[in-house]
């Protein structure tokens, strides 16, 4: 266990960098590394370290961040905590070992780091001195602990833990957990929605917000009963925050009795003085989350959506003046959906990121009423932190040919400096191409597309085309290094890869995003088919006779829809695709989604469910199709894929079904992921060969 960050570690930096940063010992399964350029392989992909959460120290000099490494042989992953200087000095491993260490959080004085570790079994909060010394366990709860946040005076830490709502203390929780573990009965019982979510069944526990006293270990449970903090769905980056004076905590929670049909996350204020709680956003029946107090304490900001039931509504940044008791929309006139955000240290502006035409841009919004300005653009900056001195921004930056790393940019957005290059040893000799962008005519206006050539591209040669269709459906493909649907991996065997951000995609204005609702098989289908026409007509190296298409979730839906509406493709791949809209409604968990997208329920608006349901067009199925699903997928239950495969087989369409009993909406385990990629390569190879 590496739990020290002092002189001895500094002397061992070269060795530690060799071992950890370049994924030799840390991943245990590096790809073949030579000086000869090579195409990206699965060995390379699985050996890459993936940077996750990061936090800047109170003095602004150091960034703590996590890196997750995967081990194919052990079929597992682990997460370590690293440190890097914000103004120079290479990254150094700080907390590493055979366990998971995550969620780093600096103490207000910068002298300690709280983090979550499962080194002794269940996840608990630990604290380690920055200057040297061993980590000490802070919590030892039967229900575990997650997401620590220091109080401003450094005496308490807020965290969450999933507990039984009728228990008054941890002894009760421990007893109930033991009874559940010892019981031979494994029946799941539900008397209300939502009884399962994403990839797990609700087991009678709810996520509650706690305060732990660092001196005596005493606990205060803030929310009670059948409520979740953070909300079970549609929450923010961190849905609780201390006021700078430490007198209150603001947190997000959904108060509605049936959360399966509600996007109404609200903000609450808990008084540290008298223990009272009050709701402050009752006037907005939609999603309010991610509260942040201004450094001077005068303002409270949060992200808010305005239309109840619509999870892809534009996020605005709301600003509440605590002195005047007034609230206004800071980004009302900006047609961008606010993502990660943070206060400038002088409390005069808020910085935030937003999707922007296949990339992520950084904006600055003055609180004085001026229009927010776009400061950093042209890159894919998916997360950000403002430095304590207000002079720079720490960015999480990536591109389609470069995995995510940390950068520092001055507040004018120019000349960003790279702080980490975690995967340099693996990526140094990989042959990967940049995106080529284009716009074309879609169903109702211009549509943005991106294209990547295969490695070692040769002029004059014709290449097969793979069209990737994004999920969401309110999502997009961009200039980012996507680990699951990695464009370079699809291109690697010798394919051109094209993506189209069709009607409904995010980052092109809210009206464009809205237009897909109620029109799943309409304009988006036209946009995709027009995109295929455009690239085959305008890129002479594409072989228009050898085209495949693949997608997941809504992308899988579109594959299922294409199956009944076009014979343009040589083969298709449907991963976790929505196939039968009516049966999907009865088995999925977040019911606000189909009720918004199809304008009601199957019994209140049956025409919509029939009009755009792929299963209604099974008589026209003819294109060879690979169908993939995970049994633990509760968002798009795997029975959707079973129904689709059954219809393909009965129509005598060449088809293959792959079901992972231990995966959900995504394929996460290394060996399953390797099998997934190899299966896709075999499928494409069989149908796209000369």
N, C-alpha and C positions, 0 to 999 in steps of 0.2 A: 504494500500500500504506500503510495507516494502522498504524504500529507504535510510536506514541508516546502516552504518557499523562502529560503534564506541563502546564506553564502555557499553552503555545500551544493545546493541545487544549481546555483548559478555557475559553479565550477564544472558541473556535469552537463551543462546545456548542450554542447556538441553531441555528446552521446545520446541524451534524451531526444534531441531533435532527430537523430538518425533512427532511433527506435520508435518514436511516437508520431512525429509529424509526417513522416514519409511512409507510414503504414506498414512497416515491416513486422515488428513484434505486435503492434497494436491490432492489426487486422488478422495476421496469421495466414494470409492467403493472397499475397500480392500477385498481380498479373506479371507476365514476363516483361522485364524491363531491359531494353537494349538501346543502343544508339540509333538503331534503324527505325525510321518512321513506320508506324503500324496503325491499323484500324482499331477502333475501340471494341473491346471484347467484354464479356460478362465478368471475366476475372478482373479486368480493370475497374468496371463499374462497382463491383461489390467491395473492392479494396479501398474505395474512396472514403475519406473521412467527411462526415456531414456536419457542418457547423449549425448549431441550433440557437438557443437563447444566449444573449450577451447583455452585460450591464457594465456601465462606466463607473469607476470609483468616484467617491465624492470630491477628490482633488483633481479629477480629470486626467490623471497620468496613466491609469491602467485600465484595461478592459478584461473582465472575466467572461469567458464564453465556454460553451459546451461543444464537444465533438463526439459524434456517435460513430463507432467502428463496428463493422460486421465481420463475423467469423463463419465462413461457409461450412467448415468441417464440423463445428459445434452447432451449426444451424441457429445461431443466436446473434445478439448484438450487445454492446455495452456503451455507456456514455461516460466520458471523462470531462473534467473541468481544466481549462487552460487559462493562462494569463498572457497578455501581450501589452507592450508599452504603446500608449496612444501617440507618442511622438518619437518612436524609434525603439529598436531592440526586438529580436525575434520572439515568436511565441514560445512559451515554456509550459510543460505539463505541470499542473498544480495539485490536482487530486485525481489519482488514477488507480486502477487495480482491476480485480476480476469482477467487481460489482458495478452497479450504475450509480454515478454521482452527477446530480443535475440541479437545475433551478438555483443558480448562484445569486446571492443577494447581499450587497454590501451593508455593513453597519453604518449608521450616520457619520461616525467619526473616521470611517475607512480602515479601522484597525482589525476588523474581523469580517469573516464571510460566513453567512448561513447558507446551507445547501441541503438537498434531500439525497439520502443514500439508502440503499438496500443491503448494505454490507453485513448486517446482522439479521437478515431475513426481510421482514416487511419494511416499507419505506418510512423513514423517520427523518426528523430535522436534526442536523448536526451543525456545530459551530467550530470554526478553526481560526486561530490568530494568523494574520497576514505576515507578521514579522518572524514567525517560527514557532513550532510547537505542534502538538497532536490535536486532531479533531476530537471534540467531546459531544456525546449525544445529548440533545436537548429534550426531545420527546421520546416516550416509550409507550405508545398507545396501541391497544389491540386493533384499532381501526386504521392505524397508519396516519401519516401527515404529508401534506403537499403544499407547494407554492408559498414559501415563507416570505414575509414582508416585515421589515423592522419598523417599529414606532419611531417617531422623530427623536425621542429622548434616549433611544437605545435600550430601554428597559423591558420592552415586550416585543413579541413577534406575532403577527397575524398569520394564520394558515387555514387550510381546509382539511376536512376529514369526513368520510362517509360513515354516518352513524344511524342507529335506529331511532326514529323520531319520538318514540314513547319512552326512551331511556333518559334518566336524569343524570347519569354519571357513566364513567368508563367501566366501572365494575359490571353494570347492567349490560353494556355493549359486549364486554368480554364473555359474559355468560351466554348471551344470545348467539354470538359467533360460535362458541363451543358447542352449543346445542345443535346448531345447523350443521356443523362439521360432523358431529357424532351420529346424527340421524341417518337411518337407512332410506328414508323417504326423500326422493328428489323431485317431488311434484312442484311445479311452478303454478302459483295461484295469483289471479288478477281479478280485481273488482272495479278497475278504472283504467283509463288511458292516461299516460303512455306506459305500457307494461314492459316494453323493451326499447332500447335505443342504440342505434348504430351497429354495435356488435356484441351487446351484452343485455341479458335480461335484468330487469330491476329485481333486486333481492330483498326489498323491504327497507333498504337504507337510503338516506338522502345526504347530499353533501352540505355540511354546515361549516360556517365560519367561526373560528376560535381565536382567542387570545391566550398566549402562554406567557407567564411572568418568568423572566430569565433568572430571577433570584430565588424564588421559592417553588417554581414549577406549577403554580396554580393555573387553572383553566377557567376561561369565561366562554360560554357558548352563545353566539350572537343571534343567529336565526334558529328557530325551533320548528318542530312539526314537519309536515310533508312539504318542505320547501328546499330548494337547491341554491346554494351559493358556491361557486358561480352557477348561473343558470345551466340546466342540462343541455340547452341548445341555444345557438345564436349569441353566445357570449363574446366578450372582447378579449384583448390580450391578457389583461388581469382585471378582474371585475371587483376590486376593492382597493381603497386608498385611504391613508391617514391624512388628515388636515395637518398643515405645517406646525400648528401649535399643539398637536396631539390630543385635542379635545374631542374629536369625532372621527368616525370612519364612514366613508360612503361606499356602498356596495350595490351590486345589481342582482335582482332576483325576480322571477316570474311569479306573481301572486295569484294567477288565474287557476281555477280548480281543475281544468282539463288542459294541460300544457301541450297536448298533442295537436290541438287546433289553435294554439295561441303563440304569437310572436311578441307578446306584451312583456318584455323584460323591463322592469322599472328600477329606479334608483331610490335607495333608502339611506337615511342618515342615522347612525347609531351614536348616542352620546356616551363618551367615556366617563362622564361625570355622574350621571344618574341611571344609565343603562336603558334609557328610553330609545325607541325607534320610530321614525316617521318617514313616510313616503313623499318624495319631492317631484315626481314626474307623473302623477296620476292623470294629468291632462293629456298625456300622449299615450294612446292605446296601442302603440307599436313598440319597437325595440329601442331601449335606452341602455347603453352599456359603457364599459371602460372609463370610469370616472378618474379625473386627474385634477388635483388642486394646483393652483398657481403657486410658485415659490413664496410669494408674499402673503398668501392666504386669502387674498380678497376674492378670487374667482374660483369657480368650479366648472371644469369643462367635461364634456362627455360626447360620445358619438350617438346619433339618433337617426332612426328611420321614421317616416311619417305615415306610411300606409300599412295598417294592420293586416297580417296574414301574408305579406309579401316579403320573403326573406332576401330577395335581391334588390330591394328598394335602395335608392341612393342614401349613403350615410353622410349626414351633415355633422359638423362640430358645433355643439351648443355651448354657449357661454353664460353662466349664471353669476351675476354680480351679487356677492353675499352681503355687501354693505347696503346696496340699494334694493335688494330683493327683486332684481329684474333679470329676465332671461331672453337671449336673442340668438338667432342662427348666424354663426360667424361665417359660414360658407354658402349662404342661401343663393347667391348669384353665380355660383361656380358649378358647372355641370360635370363634376368629378366626384366620385365616391371616396370619402376619406377613409384611409386605412390606419396604419401605425402612426402615432402622433406623440408629441412631447412639447412641454413648455420651454420657452427661452428663459434663462435664469433671471432676467430682469422683469419677467411677468408681463411683457408688453406685446408678445407675439406667440403664436403656436405654429410649430412646424409639423407637417404631416405628409405622408406618402399617398399616392393614388395610382391606380391602373391608368395607363395612358397609351392607347394604340399599340398594344403588344409589348409595352414596357411599363416600368414603374417610375414615376417622376416624384420629386420632392418639392413641396410648396411651403411658403411662409405666409401666414395669415395674421396681420396686425390686429390687435384687439380694438384699435381706435376707429375701426369702420372702413378702412381702405380695402380695396379688392385684393384678395389673396394673389400672390405672385408665384409663378413657377420659377424655381431657382435652379434645380438640378434636373436635367432631362436628357433623353437619349440613351439612358442605361436602364438596367433592371435592378432597382434598389428596393428590395422587398421589405426591409425593416430599417429603422433609424433611431439614434439617440442624440440628443443635443448635449454638447459638452458643458460641464458646470460653469465654464467661463464665457460661454455663449459665442465662442469664436470659431467653432467647428462642429461638424456633424459626423458621427460614427455611423457608417453604412454597412448593410449586408448586401453585397453586390454580386451578381452572377451574369452569365450570358449563355447562349446556346452551346458554346464550346468551352466554357469555363465554370467549374463548380463554384458554389458560393464561398466567398471570402470576405473578410472585414477590411474596410477602407476608412480613411479619414479625409474629409473634404472641408475646406474653409466655407464659411457661411455664404460666400459669393458663388459657391458651387464649382469653382474652377480648380483644376490641377489636383484631383483627388490622389491621395497617397495610399498605396496598398500596405496593409498591416500584417496580413497573413497570406501564406501560400501553402496551405496545408497539404495539398495533393500534388505539389510540384514534381515529385519524383515519378509519379504515375503519368501525369499529363504531359510531361516535357516532350515526349516523342510520339504523342498521339496525333494522327492525321485527322483533323476535324475542320469542317468548313463553316464559314459564317453564314448567316441567313441572307437571302436575297428577298427583298420586299416588292410587292406589287399591289395595285388596286385594280378592281374590275367592276363591271356592272352586275349588281345583284337584282333581287326581286323588286327592291324599292329604293335603290341608290347604290353608292359605291361600297364595296366590301374589301377589306384588307386581307391580304394573304402573305404567307411566308414560305420560302422554299429553301431546302438544303440539299446540296449535291453530295453524292457519295464520296468517300475518301478516295484519293488517287484518281480523281475524275480525269477522263480523257476526251479531249475535243474530237468531234466527229463520230463518237460512239453513241448508240441509242441505249437508254437505261429504262428499266421498268419503274413505275411510279407507285408509291404507297401514299394514300390520302389518309391523314389522321384527323379524327373528328372529336372535338373536345366535349367534356361533360358539363354538367351544371344544371340546366342548359345555359344558365347565366354565368358563363365562365369565358376563358379565352386561352389560346395558345400564344406564347410570347417568346422573347429572346432570353429564355431562362433554361437552366440545366435541370430539366425535370427527371427525377430519378425513376419514376414508374414508367412514364411514357416518354422515354428519352429519345429525342429525334435522331441524335447521332447513332444510337444503337440500332434504330430502324434503318438508317442509311448505311450502316457499317458493311453489310454483305454485298453492297453494290446497287442500292436503290436510291432514286430521287425521292425525297419526302416533301409533301406539300401539306400545309395547314391553312384553313380558311376560317377567319373570325366572322362567321355568318350572323344573320339577324338573331339578336338575343345575346350576343357577346358583350362582355363588360370592357370598359375602357374607351368606349366610343360615344359616350353620352347616354343619359338615362332613357331617352325615348327609344334609342336603338335597342337597349336591353329589354325594355318593356315589350317590344313588338313580338317577341316569341310566344308570350303567354296567350294561350288559346289558338296557337297556330303552329304547333310542334312539327307537323309534317308539311307545312305550307312553304312560307318564304325561306326558312332555313334549308329545306331540301333544294329549292330553286337556286339559292346562293351556292350550295355545294356543287351542284351539277354544272352551274355556270363557271365555277372555279375550275373544275376539271376541263371544261371546254377551253378556258382561257390559257391554262398552263400548257396544255397539249398543243395549242395553236401558236403560242409565243415562245416556248422553250424547245428548240428543235432537237435537243438531246433526249427528250422524253419520248418513249415508245408508246404511242396512243393505243396500241393493241394489247399492252400488258400493264393493266392498272388494277390495284387492290385497294381496299378501304378497311380501316379498323377504327374502333372506338369503344369507349367504356361509359357506363351509366347512361346519360343522355346520348353520348356518342354511340353506345350500344343500341339504344333505341333507334337512332338514325340508321344504323346498319340493318336492324330488323325491318325498318321502313323501306330502305333501299331494296332489300331482298324482295319485297312485293311490288316494287315500282320501277325497277331498272335492270337491264341485263348488260350494263356498261362495263362491269367489273369482272375480272377473271376469278377473283375470290374475295371473301369478306371475313372479318373477325369481329365477333360481338362479345364483349366482356361486360358482364353484369348489366346486360341490356334490359330496358323496360319493353315488354312484349305485349302484354294484355293489360290495358289501362284499368279495366274494371277489377280484375283479380289483384292487380298491383295495389289499388286503393285499399282493398281489404286486408292486406298483409304488411304494408309499409308502416312506419312509426310516426313520422312527422306529417300529420294529415293536413296541416295548413298548406303544404306544398301542392298536392294534387288538387285541393279545393280552389287554390288560386289559379293554377295553371290550366285547369280544365273547367273553370268557372262554375264550380259546384261539386256535388257528389254524384255518383253514378245513378242515383235515383231522382235527383233534382235536375240534372242536365245530361241525360243519357246520350243525347245526340253528339255531344262533344267527345265523350268517351268512345263512341263507336266510330266517329269520323276519322280520328287520328290514331286508332289502335292498330298496330302492325298485324295482330292476329287475324284481323278481318280480311287480310289480303293473302292468306296462306296459299290459296289456289294458284297464285302467280309465282310462287317461290321456284327459283331455278339455279341460282348462283351458289357454287360451293361455299360453305360457311363453317368456320371454326367457332364454337360456342364455349365460353369459359365463365365459371362462377365460383363463389366461395360460399360454403354452407353457413358461415357465421355472418353473412351479409343480411342485415335487417333493413337497410335502406332500400335496396332492390333485392328482395328475397330470391334465393337461387332457383325457386320454382318457376320464376319467369323464364330462366334459361332452359329449364326442363321442358316447359311448354313449347318454346321455340324449337328446340331440338327435335321434339316429337313430331311437330308439323313438318320440319325439314325431311325427316326420315320417311314420313308417310307420303310425302311428295316425291320421294326417291331422289332427293337432292344430295349429292356428295357432302357429307358433313361429319364433324367430330365434336364430341362433348368432353370437356375437361372440368371436373368439379373438385375443388380443394376443400376437404372436410375441416381443415384447420385454418382457413383464411376467411376474410370478410370482404368488404367492398374493394379492398386492395390485396395484392399479394405481397406479403411482408417478409416471410422467412426466406433466408438466402437460398436454400436448396429448392424451395418451391419457385422462387423467382428465376433461378437458373433453368428449371424445367419449363417455366412459362416462356422465357425467351427462346429456348431451343425448339419448343413446340411451334411458336410463331415462325421461326426461321424455316423449319421443315415445311410448314403449310405454304408460306410464300414461295419457297424454293420449288415446291411441287407444281404450283399453278402459274408462276411467273417466268419459268424457264423458257429459253428460246424455242 
